[in-house]
């Protein structure tokens, strides 16, 4: 264990062997050879007093997964790690590759601590095959191996040679067949090939031979023995206890404790057993007895929160007979040349690998491709085609007693040559069948008139949803209206007879509001027509309130122009959110993210690539929406289209960040979709698209103004309808809110990831 004396001894040995050589690089050569010898004398993996707990320390779910575990894996050896499901094998392996951290204890891998700069772990020095397949389903067999090969910095020629070799060794399926089309056993073979592709110093294989043909298992073990003879260290877990006889060392893990680690023959001899399974059973019985004894002692002398050291099997039969030199720092074994090299794969290669993966994953998923490219267009087309247009073909019941009292009845209204207004000698207008003019104005506004004989029948038609409203003209409508206009002061019966009565179905707010507006406009046109026929000034028929040309907008604005900014922002926000969360959660659930991280890909590199590709998609979606809205549907815009596009793009980036947040917070697609849908409706309802903010309670209005959609929607409306510039407050506040939400969501993501990591 005394490294300094060992180093001095090796230094003298090499120096003597090189005695007489006078060379300016002699000392560097000596140091290099000493370092290489020390490397080979150092175990590949050292685990010392490792403890790992899951759950809340103060809760009932608090559980020790690893308990004061000691483990040593020699360089150039095969270490078989045996244990039942749930005994801590996968947790231990994930700690060795640097993806989890111990609560206490130490781990050294290839002379350094996992995660240390220059250790190469996680990174290319380790080949890792997890228990799950952890391959992109849209990859072909060749793509899967090339993906990890690029991460490890391999050249195209090296990849081609290794692919051919591993295809023959593992009997891989055809190179162009997709992973999702393979059987479980075939997928495991491809997963194993991905771990072997770069011929690493340390192989960690979690149950690589499960479900494989016995002949192929034997072939794999032969290859592992061959690479071990060349200096590669192998840690392999398996359910097949007997096949670990081929390992140099086996470790028996149970309840987070390593019961024994030694050569198979030594374990069989020590426990006087004929099979490893029998030896494992004897060790388990000894451990159970030891635990019962320790629990009795613990109730008398120990706190229940402390794991007694005696809980580790202290029987001499559980101890290894070998002695090891342990290196406790990566600096002890890495030469200056090694420190100068980037032991991780080249960053450029990692970016290239992740970039190609993301493109293939996206392009080979037709549903996702259609969703991202066509769905914005379909939503915009659906909105502009279905929303904001005036209703047409509305049926209205009309009871015209004035026309019905005449011999020809309603047909009198169809006689164009009939004089409706006559001016007598006293220059007073006499009206005749003016109700027909009013009906004409109604029909000119696309109302469908259904003539009914009585008011009761008309109201029944409305009640039965046959018509949306009923209009009643009294018997003496025209003559009473003539008296009302001429005299100014009339009796109540004359006023009633000159009044048009309307009944509406008010359950549909939009249609009833449209009908009321249509009746008022029809009456205005009707009175103006009557005034012209009498030779009088048309303005007499108008209300004494004059609305001039609007300062902004149109005198008769379209609802679609008001709603369009909010709808476009909603579309561009939630589409990237759904796509991003889906891809991220998919990679995590399939194990691709975890396996890529073990290979050396950093989270920021994955995020950079995703942001780059998703930004390109957002730009495409923004252009699609703007071209369709402004050119296809003639949506008015008085401001800069570039500024409009920039605001929409910024909202898309905000949606992408929201997708990151969903993927960080949610453990499954279902939960992510629930949260996305649950947040969609409040944002829509409160952003002012459906109802003005001025109609909300004051407290709710402030909440609405702080949402991601509200102020940006108002800013986009200012740009489009008022022609405002980005230097005006009402516009740049929308940009500010968008940027603030992006920063806030990213901060929450980083805090959440940091909390989970800790």
C-alpha positions in Angstrom: 0.0 0.0 0.0 3.0 2.3 0.2 3.1 3.8 -3.2 6.2 6.0 -2.7 8.5 3.0 -1.9 7.0 1.0 -4.8 7.6 3.9 -7.2 11.2 4.3 -6.0 11.9 0.6 -6.4 10.5 0.6 -10.0 12.4 3.8 -10.8 15.7 2.2 -9.8 14.9 -1.0 -11.6 14.3 0.8 -14.9 17.2 3.2 -14.4 19.6 0.3 -14.0 18.2 -1.4 -17.1 19.0 1.7 -19.1 22.4 2.3 -17.5 24.9 3.6 -20.0 22.5 5.3 -22.3 23.2 8.9 -22.4 20.3 10.6 -24.1 18.5 13.9 -23.5 15.1 12.1 -23.4 16.3 9.3 -21.1 14.7 10.7 -18.0 11.4 11.1 -19.8 11.6 7.6 -21.1 12.4 6.3 -17.6 9.4 8.1 -16.1 7.2 6.8 -18.8 8.2 3.2 -18.2 7.8 3.6 -14.5 4.4 5.0 -14.9 3.3 2.2 -17.3 4.5 -0.4 -14.9 2.7 1.2 -12.0 -0.5 1.4 -14.1 -0.4 -2.3 -14.7 0.2 -2.9 -11.0 -2.8 -0.8 -10.1 -6.3 -2.4 -10.0 -8.7 -1.3 -12.7 -11.5 -0.7 -10.2 -11.3 -0.1 -6.4 -14.4 0.3 -4.3 -13.8 1.1 -0.7 -16.4 1.1 2.1 -19.2 2.2 -0.4 -22.6 3.1 1.0 -25.6 4.2 -1.0 -29.1 4.9 0.3 -32.4 5.5 -1.5 -35.5 7.3 -0.2 -36.1 9.9 2.5 -33.8 9.5 5.5 -36.6 10.2 7.9 -39.2 8.2 6.0 -40.3 4.6 5.9 -38.8 4.1 2.3 -35.2 4.8 3.5 -33.2 1.8 2.3 -29.5 0.9 2.2 -28.6 -0.4 -1.3 -24.9 -0.7 -0.8 -23.5 -1.3 2.7 -19.8 -0.7 3.4 -18.9 -2.6 0.2 -15.3 -3.3 -0.7 -14.5 -4.5 -4.2 -11.3 -4.7 -6.4 -11.1 -5.6 -10.1 -7.6 -6.4 -11.4 -6.4 -5.1 -14.7 -6.6 -7.6 -17.5 -9.1 -9.8 -15.7 -12.7 -10.8 -15.9 -14.8 -10.0 -12.8 -18.1 -11.8 -12.6 -20.6 -9.9 -10.4 -23.4 -12.2 -9.2 -26.5 -11.4 -7.3 -30.3 -11.6 -7.4 -32.4 -8.7 -8.8 -32.5 -5.8 -6.4 -29.3 -6.7 -4.6 -27.5 -3.5 -5.8 -25.6 -4.6 -8.9 -27.0 -2.0 -11.3 -26.5 0.8 -8.6 -22.9 -0.3 -8.1 -22.2 -0.3 -11.8 -23.7 3.2 -12.3 -21.5 4.5 -9.5 -18.4 2.9 -11.1 -19.2 4.7 -14.4 -19.8 8.0 -12.6 -23.5 8.3 -13.2 -24.4 8.0 -9.5 -22.5 9.1 -6.4 -22.0 7.3 -3.2 -23.3 8.6 0.0 -20.0 7.6 1.6 -16.9 5.7 0.6 -14.6 6.0 -2.4 -14.3 4.6 -5.9 -11.3 4.6 -8.2 -11.6 3.6 -11.8 -8.5 3.2 -14.0 -6.4 5.1 -11.5 -8.8 8.1 -11.1 -12.1 9.0 -9.6 -15.1 8.9 -11.9 -15.9 12.4 -13.1 -12.5 13.8 -12.4 -11.0 15.9 -15.2 -8.8 13.7 -17.3 -10.0 10.4 -15.8 -11.8 9.4 -19.0 -14.7 8.1 -16.9 -17.4 8.7 -18.0 -15.9 8.7 -21.4 -14.1 6.6 -24.0 -12.0 4.5 -21.5 -15.1 2.6 -20.5 -17.4 0.4 -22.7 -20.8 0.2 -21.0 -23.7 -2.1 -21.8 -26.7 -1.4 -19.5 -29.3 -3.9 -18.5 -31.8 -2.1 -20.8 -31.2 -2.0 -24.5 -30.6 1.8 -24.5 -30.5 2.2 -28.2 -32.4 4.7 -30.4 -35.3 2.7 -32.0 -35.0 4.7 -35.2 -31.4 3.7 -35.7 -30.3 0.9 -38.0 -27.8 -1.7 -36.7 -25.0 0.2 -38.4 -26.2 3.6 -37.1 -26.2 2.3 -33.5 -22.5 1.3 -33.7 -21.5 4.3 -35.7 -23.2 6.6 -33.2 -21.1 5.4 -30.3 -18.0 5.1 -32.4 -18.3 8.8 -33.4 -18.7 9.7 -29.7 -15.4 7.9 -29.0 -13.7 9.8 -31.8 -13.2 6.8 -34.1 -12.5 7.4 -37.8 -14.7 6.1 -40.6 -12.2 3.5 -41.5 -11.9 2.3 -37.9 -15.7 2.1 -37.6 -16.0 0.1 -40.8 -13.4 -2.4 -39.7 -14.9 -2.8 -36.2 -18.4 -3.1 -37.5 -17.4 -5.9 -39.9 -15.5 -7.7 -37.1 -18.3 -7.4 -34.5 -21.0 -8.3 -37.1 -19.2 -11.6 -37.6 -18.4 -12.2 -33.9 -21.9 -11.5 -32.6 -23.8 -12.6 -35.6 -25.5 -9.2 -35.9 -28.7 -8.7 -38.0 -28.4 -7.0 -41.4 -26.7 -3.6 -41.1 -29.7 -1.6 -42.5 -32.4 -3.2 -40.4 -33.9 -0.8 -37.8 -33.5 -1.5 -34.0 -37.3 -1.4 -33.5 -37.6 -4.2 -36.0 -35.3 -6.6 -34.1 -36.2 -9.2 -31.6 -35.1 -8.8 -28.0 -32.1 -11.1 -28.4 -30.9 -9.3 -31.5 -31.2 -6.0 -29.8 -29.0 -7.2 -26.9 -26.4 -8.3 -29.4 -26.3 -4.9 -31.0 -26.2 -3.3 -27.6 -23.2 -5.4 -26.7 -21.5 -4.5 -30.0 -22.0 -0.8 -29.2 -20.1 -1.4 -25.9 -17.2 -3.2 -27.7 -16.9 -1.0 -30.7 -14.0 1.1 -29.5 -12.0 -1.6 -27.7 -12.0 0.2 -24.3 -9.7 -0.3 -21.3 -12.7 -1.3 -19.1 -15.8 -3.2 -20.1 -18.8 -3.1 -17.9 -21.5 -5.4 -19.2 -24.8 -5.7 -17.3 -26.3 -9.2 -18.2 -25.0 -9.3 -21.8 -25.8 -12.9 -22.4 -29.4 -13.0 -21.3 -31.6 -14.6 -23.9 -28.7 -15.6 -26.2 -28.0 -19.0 -27.7 -25.5 -21.1 -25.6 -23.1 -21.4 -28.5 -23.1 -17.6 -28.9 -22.6 -17.1 -25.2 -19.6 -19.4 -25.3 -18.3 -17.4 -28.3 -18.7 -14.1 -26.3 -16.9 -15.5 -23.3 -14.0 -16.6 -25.5 -13.7 -13.1 -26.9 -13.9 -11.5 -23.4 -11.1 -13.9 -22.3 -9.0 -12.8 -25.3 -9.4 -9.0 -24.7 -8.7 -9.6 -21.0 -5.4 -11.3 -21.9 -4.5 -8.1 -23.8 -5.0 -6.0 -20.7 -8.7 -5.0 -20.9 -10.6 -5.4 -17.6 -14.1 -6.8 -17.7 -16.9 -6.5 -15.2 -19.9 -8.7 -16.1 -23.1 -9.4 -14.3 -25.2 -12.4 -15.2 -28.0 -14.7 -14.0 -26.1 -17.8 -15.2 -24.0 -18.6 -12.1 -22.2 -21.5 -13.6 -20.9 -19.6 -16.7 -18.9 -17.3 -14.4 -16.5 -20.2 -13.8 -14.7 -18.7 -16.8 -14.1 -15.4 -14.9 -10.8 -14.8 -13.1 -12.7 -13.4 -10.1 -16.3 -13.5 -9.0 -18.0 -11.3 -6.4 -21.2 -12.5 -4.7 -23.5 -9.5 -3.9 -26.5 -9.9 -1.6 -28.5 -7.1 0.1 -25.9 -4.5 -0.8 -23.0 -6.5 0.7 -20.2 -8.3 -1.1 -20.2 -11.7 0.5 -17.0 -12.9 -1.2 -14.7 -12.0 -4.1 -12.1 -14.5 -5.2 -11.4 -17.0 -8.0 -14.2 -19.5 -8.6 -12.0 -22.5 -7.6 -11.0 -20.8 -4.3 -14.6 -20.0 -3.4 -15.6 -23.6 -4.1 -12.7 -24.9 -2.0 -13.3 -22.5 0.9 -17.0 -23.3 1.2 -16.5 -27.0 0.4 -19.0 -26.9 -2.4 -19.3 -28.6 -5.8 -21.1 -25.7 -7.5 -21.1 -21.9 -7.2 -24.8 -22.0 -6.6 -24.2 -24.2 -3.5 -21.5 -21.9 -2.3 -23.7 -18.9 -2.7 -26.4 -20.6 -0.7 -24.0 -21.3 2.2 -22.8 -17.7 2.2 -26.4 -16.4 2.2 -27.2 -18.6 5.3 -24.1 -17.3 7.1 -25.0 -13.7 6.3 -28.6 -14.2 7.6 -27.3 -15.6 10.9 -24.8 -12.8 11.1 -27.5 -10.2 10.5 -29.7 -11.7 13.2 -26.9 -11.5 15.7 -26.1 -7.9 14.7 -29.8 -6.9 15.1 -29.8 -8.3 18.6 -26.7 -6.4 19.5 -28.1 -3.2 17.8 -31.2 -3.2 19.9 -29.0 -3.1 23.0 -26.0 -1.0 22.1 -26.6 0.9 18.8 -28.6 3.6 17.2 -30.8 2.3 14.5 -29.6 5.0 12.1 -26.1 3.6 12.1 -25.1 0.5 10.2 -22.8 -1.5 12.5 -19.5 -2.5 10.9 -20.1 -6.0 12.1 -23.1 -6.2 9.7 -20.5 -6.9 7.0 -19.7 -10.6 7.0 -16.5 -10.9 9.1 -16.1 -14.6 8.7 -12.6 -15.4 7.3 -14.2 -17.4 4.5 -15.6 -14.1 3.1 -12.2 -12.5 2.7 -10.1 -12.5 -0.5 -6.7 -14.1 -0.2 -5.1 -11.5 -2.6 -3.3 -8.3 -1.7 -3.6 -5.2 -3.7 -1.8 -1.9 -4.2 -4.3 0.9 -4.3 -3.7 4.2 -6.1 -5.7 6.9 -4.6 -5.4 9.7 -7.1 -5.5 9.9 -10.9 -2.3 12.0 -10.8 -0.4 9.0 -9.4 -0.7 7.1 -12.6 -1.2 9.6 -15.4 2.0 10.9 -17.1 2.4 14.5 -18.1 1.6 13.4 -21.7 -1.6 11.7 -20.5 -2.6 14.8 -18.6 -2.1 16.9 -21.7 -4.3 14.7 -23.9 -8.0 15.0 -23.8 -8.9 11.6 -22.5 -12.5 12.2 -23.4 -13.6 11.8 -27.0 -13.2 14.8 -29.2 -15.9 17.4 -28.7 -16.3 17.7 -32.4 -17.0 14.0 -32.8 -19.5 14.0 -29.9 -21.4 16.9 -31.5 -21.4 15.2 -34.8 -22.7 12.0 -33.4 -25.5 13.6 -31.4 -26.3 15.9 -34.4 -26.6 12.9 -36.8 -28.6 10.9 -34.2 -31.1 13.8 -33.7 -31.6 14.2 -37.4 -32.1 10.5 -38.0 -34.4 10.2 -35.0 -36.5 13.1 -36.3 -36.5 12.2 -40.0 -37.3 8.5 -39.4 -40.4 9.3 -37.3 -43.1 10.1 -39.9 -45.6 11.1 -37.2 -43.3 13.5 -35.6 -42.2 15.0 -38.9 -45.7 15.5 -40.1 -46.7 17.0 -36.7 -43.8 19.5 -36.7 -44.1 20.6 -40.4 -47.8 20.3 -41.3 -49.6 20.8 -38.0 -48.8 24.6 -37.8 -50.2 25.0 -41.3 -53.3 23.0 -40.5 -54.0 24.9 -37.3 -53.6 28.3 -39.1 -55.9 27.2 -41.9 -58.5 25.8 -39.5 -58.4 29.1 -37.5 -58.7 31.5 -40.4 -61.3 29.3 -42.1 -63.5 28.7 -39.1 -63.2 31.7 -36.8 -64.2 35.3 -37.1 -66.5 35.0 -40.1 -70.2 36.2 -39.9 -72.7 33.4 -39.7 -74.7 32.8 -42.9 -78.0 31.2 -43.7 -79.6 31.8 -40.3 -83.3 31.1 -40.4 -85.6 33.7 -38.9 -89.4 33.4 -38.5 -91.4 36.4 -39.8 -95.0 37.1 -38.9 -96.2 39.9 -41.2 -99.8 40.7 -40.4 -99.7 43.8 -42.6 -99.0 41.7 -45.7 -101.2 38.8 -44.7 -104.3 41.0 -44.4 -104.2 41.8 -48.2 -105.7 39.5 -50.8 -102.4 38.6 -52.3 -100.8 38.1 -48.9 -97.0 37.8 -48.7 -96.8 37.9 -52.5 -97.4 41.6 -52.3 -93.9 42.0 -51.0 -92.6 40.6 -54.3 -94.2 43.2 -56.5 -91.5 45.6 -57.4 -93.8 48.1 -59.1 -95.8 48.7 -56.0 -95.5 52.2 -54.5 -94.4 52.1 -50.9 -94.2 55.8 -50.2 -96.5 58.5 -51.5 -96.3 62.3 -50.8 -99.7 64.0 -50.5 -100.6 67.6 -51.2 -99.6 68.6 -47.7 -96.1 67.2 -48.3 -96.7 64.4 -45.8 -95.5 60.9 -46.7 -98.0 58.1 -46.7 -96.4 54.7 -46.2 -97.7 51.4 -47.6 -96.4 47.9 -47.0 -93.1 49.2 -45.5 -92.7 45.9 -43.7 -91.7 44.4 -47.0 -88.7 46.8 -47.3 -87.5 45.7 -43.8 -87.7 42.1 -44.8 -85.7 42.9 -48.0 -83.0 44.4 -45.8 -82.9 41.3 -43.7 -82.6 39.1 -46.7 -79.8 41.3 -48.1 -77.8 40.4 -45.0 -78.0 36.6 -45.7 -80.9 35.9 -43.3 -83.3 33.2 -44.4 -86.9 34.3 -43.9 -89.5 31.7 -42.9 -93.0 33.2 -43.0 -95.3 32.1 -40.1 -99.0 32.8 -39.6 -99.0 33.7 -35.9 -96.6 34.9 -33.2 -97.3 31.7 -31.1 -96.2 29.5 -34.0 -93.1 31.7 -34.6 -92.1 31.5 -30.9 -92.6 27.8 -31.0 -90.3 27.5 -34.0 -87.6 29.4 -32.0 -88.2 27.1 -29.0 -87.9 24.0 -31.1 -84.6 25.3 -32.7 -86.1 25.5 -36.1 -85.2 29.2 -36.3 -82.9 31.5 -34.3 -85.4 34.3 -33.9 -88.9 35.6 -34.7 -89.9 39.1 -36.1 -93.4 40.5 -35.8 -94.9 43.3 -38.0 -98.3 44.6 -36.7 -101.4 44.9 -38.9 -101.2 48.7 -39.2 -97.4 48.9 -39.2 -97.0 51.3 -42.2 -99.8 53.7 -41.4 -98.9 53.9 -37.8 -95.2 54.6 -38.7 -96.4 57.3 -41.0 -98.3 59.0 -38.1 -95.4 58.5 -35.8 -93.0 60.3 -38.2 -95.4 63.0 -39.2 -96.9 64.0 -35.8 -94.0 63.2 -33.4 -96.5 62.7 -30.6 -98.8 59.7 -30.9 -100.9 57.5 -28.6 -99.6 54.3 -27.2 -101.6 52.1 -29.6 -100.0 54.0 -32.6 -96.5 53.6 -31.0 -97.1 49.9 -30.5 -98.4 49.3 -34.0 -95.4 51.1 -35.5 -92.9 48.9 -33.5 -91.2 45.8 -34.8 -91.1 43.1 -32.1 -88.3 40.5 -32.1 -87.8 37.3 -30.0 -84.3 35.6 -30.1 -82.7 32.4 -28.9 -80.0 33.9 -26.6 -78.4 30.7 -25.7 -75.8 31.1 -28.4 -74.1 34.3 -27.6 -72.3 34.8 -30.9 -75.3 34.1 -33.1 -77.7 36.2 -31.0 -75.3 39.1 -30.9 -74.9 38.8 -34.7 -78.7 38.8 -35.1 -79.2 41.9 -32.9 -76.5 43.7 -34.9 -78.1 42.6 -38.2 -81.6 43.8 -37.1 -80.2 47.2 -36.1 -78.3 47.6 -39.4 -81.4 46.5 -41.3 -83.5 49.0 -39.5 -80.9 51.8 -40.2 -80.9 50.9 -43.9 -84.7 50.6 -43.9 -85.2 54.1 -42.4 -82.7 55.7 -44.7 -84.5 54.1 -47.7 -87.8 55.5 -46.4 -86.3 59.0 -45.9 -85.0 59.0 -49.4 -88.4 58.0 -50.8 -90.0 60.9 -48.9 -87.4 63.3 -50.2 -86.1 63.9 -46.7 -82.5 64.1 -45.3 -81.2 60.5 -44.7 -79.3 61.7 -41.6 -82.7 62.1 -39.8 -82.8 58.3 -39.5 -79.3 58.1 -38.0 -78.6 58.1 -34.3 -77.3 61.5 -33.1 -73.9 59.9 -32.4 -71.4 59.9 -35.2 -68.4 57.5 -35.1 -65.7 58.8 -37.5 -62.9 56.9 -39.2 -61.0 55.0 -36.5 -57.5 56.2 -35.5 -56.4 52.6 -35.6 -58.1 49.6 -37.3 -61.2 49.5 -39.3 -64.7 50.8 -38.7 -66.0 47.2 -39.0 -63.1 45.2 -37.6 -62.9 41.5 -38.2 -62.7 39.3 -35.1 -60.1 37.1 -36.8 -57.7 40.1 -37.0 -58.0 40.6 -33.2 -57.6 36.9 -32.3 -54.8 36.0 -34.8 -51.8 37.3 -32.8 -52.7 35.3 -29.8 -53.6 32.2 -31.7 -50.3 32.3 -33.7 -48.3 32.7 -30.5 -50.2 29.9 -28.9 -49.4 27.5 -31.8 -45.7 28.4 -32.0 -45.3 28.0 -28.2 -47.0 24.7 -27.6 -45.8 22.8 -30.6 -42.1 23.0 -29.7 -43.0 22.3 -26.1 -44.7 19.0 -27.0 -42.0 17.9 -29.5 -39.1 18.8 -27.1 -40.6 17.1 -24.0 -41.5 14.0 -26.1 -38.0 13.6 -27.5 -36.3 14.2 -24.2 -38.5 11.9 -22.2 -38.2 9.2 -25.0 -34.4 9.3 -24.8 -34.4 9.1 -21.0 -36.9 6.3 -20.8 -35.1 4.3 -23.5 -31.8 4.8 -21.6 -30.2 6.6 -24.6 -29.4 9.7 -22.6 -27.8 7.8 -19.8 -25.8 5.6 -22.1 -24.6 8.5 -24.1 -23.5 10.3 -20.9 -21.5 7.2 -19.9 -19.8 7.3 -23.3 -18.7 10.9 -22.6 -21.5 13.1 -24.0 -22.2 16.0 -21.7 -25.7 17.2 -21.1 -24.9 20.6 -22.5 -23.8 19.1 -25.7 -27.1 17.2 -26.1 -29.0 20.4 -25.3 -26.9 22.5 -27.7 -27.7 20.1 -30.6 -31.4 19.9 -29.7 -31.6 23.7 -29.4 -29.9 24.1 -32.8 -32.2 21.6 -34.6 -35.3 22.7 -32.8 -34.5 26.4 -33.6 -34.4 25.5 -37.3 -37.8 23.8 -37.0 -39.2 26.9 -35.2 -37.9 29.2 -37.9 -39.6 27.0 -40.5 -42.8 26.9 -38.5 -42.7 30.7 -38.1 -42.2 31.3 -41.8 -45.1 28.8 -42.7 -47.5 30.5 -40.4 -46.6 34.1 -41.5 -46.8 33.2 -45.2 -50.1 31.5 -44.8 -51.6 34.2 -42.5 -50.4 37.4 -44.3 -50.4 36.2 -47.9 -52.9 33.3 -47.9 -55.5 34.9 -45.7 -54.6 38.6 -46.2 -54.1 39.2 -42.5 -53.4 42.9 -42.2 -50.0 44.0 -40.8 -48.9 47.7 -40.7 -45.7 47.0 -38.8 -42.4 45.3 -39.6 -42.9 41.6 -40.6 -39.3 40.9 -39.5 -40.2 42.1 -36.0 -43.4 40.0 -36.0 -41.3 37.0 -37.0 -38.7 37.7 -34.4 -41.4 37.8 -31.6 -42.9 34.6 -32.9 -39.5 32.9 -33.0 -38.8 34.0 -29.4 -42.1 32.5 -28.3 -41.1 29.3 -30.0 -37.8 29.2 -28.1 -39.8 29.8 -24.9 -42.0 26.8 -25.8 -38.9 24.7 -26.4 -37.6 25.7 -22.9 -41.0 24.8 -21.5 -40.6 21.4 -23.1 -37.2 21.0 -21.3 -39.0 21.8 -18.0 -41.6 19.2 -18.7 -39.0 16.6 -19.5 -37.1 17.4 -16.3 -40.2 17.3 -14.0 -42.1 14.4 -15.6 -41.2 10.8 -15.4 -43.5 9.7 -18.3 -45.2 10.9 -21.4 -48.6 10.8 -19.7 -47.7 13.1 -16.9 -46.0 15.5 -19.4 -49.1 15.6 -21.6 -51.4 16.2 -18.6 -49.3 19.1 -17.4 -49.0 20.6 -20.9 -52.8 20.3 -21.5 -53.5 21.6 -18.0 -51.3 24.7 -18.5 -52.6 25.3 -22.1 -56.2 26.2 -21.2 -55.4 28.7 -18.4 -52.9 30.5 -20.6 -55.5 30.6 -23.4 -58.3 31.8 -21.2 -56.3 34.4 -19.4 -54.2 35.9 -22.3 -57.0 38.1 -23.6 -57.7 36.2 -26.9 -61.2 35.1 -25.9 -62.2 38.0 -23.6 -60.7 41.4 -22.7 -58.4 41.6 -19.7 -60.5 44.6 -18.5 -63.4 42.2 -17.8 -61.3 40.3 -15.2 -60.9 41.0 -11.5 -57.9 43.2 -10.8 -55.8 40.5 -9.1 -56.5 38.0 -11.9 -55.6 40.7 -14.4 -52.1 41.1 -13.0 -51.7 37.3 -13.0 -52.8 37.2 -16.7 -50.4 40.0 -17.6 -47.4 38.0 -16.2 -48.2 34.9 -18.3 -46.0 34.0 -21.3 -48.7 34.7 -23.9 -50.5 37.8 -22.7 -48.1 40.7 -23.2 -46.5 39.1 -26.3 -49.9 38.8 -27.9 -50.7 42.4 -27.2 -47.3 43.4 -28.6 -47.8 41.4 -31.8 -51.3 43.0 -32.1 -49.7 46.5 -31.7 -47.2 45.6 -34.5 -49.8 44.3 -36.9 -52.7 46.7 -36.3 -51.0 49.9 -35.2 -47.7 49.7 -37.0 -45.8 50.3 -33.8 -42.0 49.8 -33.7 -39.9 47.7 -31.4 -38.7 50.9 -29.6 -42.2 51.5 -28.2 -43.1 50.2 -24.8 -46.1 48.3 -25.9 -43.9 46.3 -28.2 -40.6 45.7 -26.4 -42.5 44.7 -23.2 -43.6 41.6 -25.1 -40.0 40.8 -26.0 -39.0 41.4 -22.4 -41.7 39.1 -21.0 -40.7 36.4 -23.5 -37.0 36.6 -22.5 -37.8 36.7 -18.8 -39.9 33.5 -19.1 -37.1 31.8 -21.0 -34.6 32.7 -18.3 -36.9 31.7 -15.5 -37.7 28.3 -17.0 -34.1 27.5 -17.8 -33.1 28.5 -14.2 -35.8 26.1 -12.8 -34.5 23.3 -15.1 -30.9 23.8 -13.9 -31.9 23.9 -10.2 -34.0 20.8 -10.6 -31.2 18.9 -12.3 -28.7 20.1 -9.7 -31.1 19.0 -6.9 -31.6 15.6 -8.5 -27.9 15.2 -9.0 -27.2 16.0 -5.4 
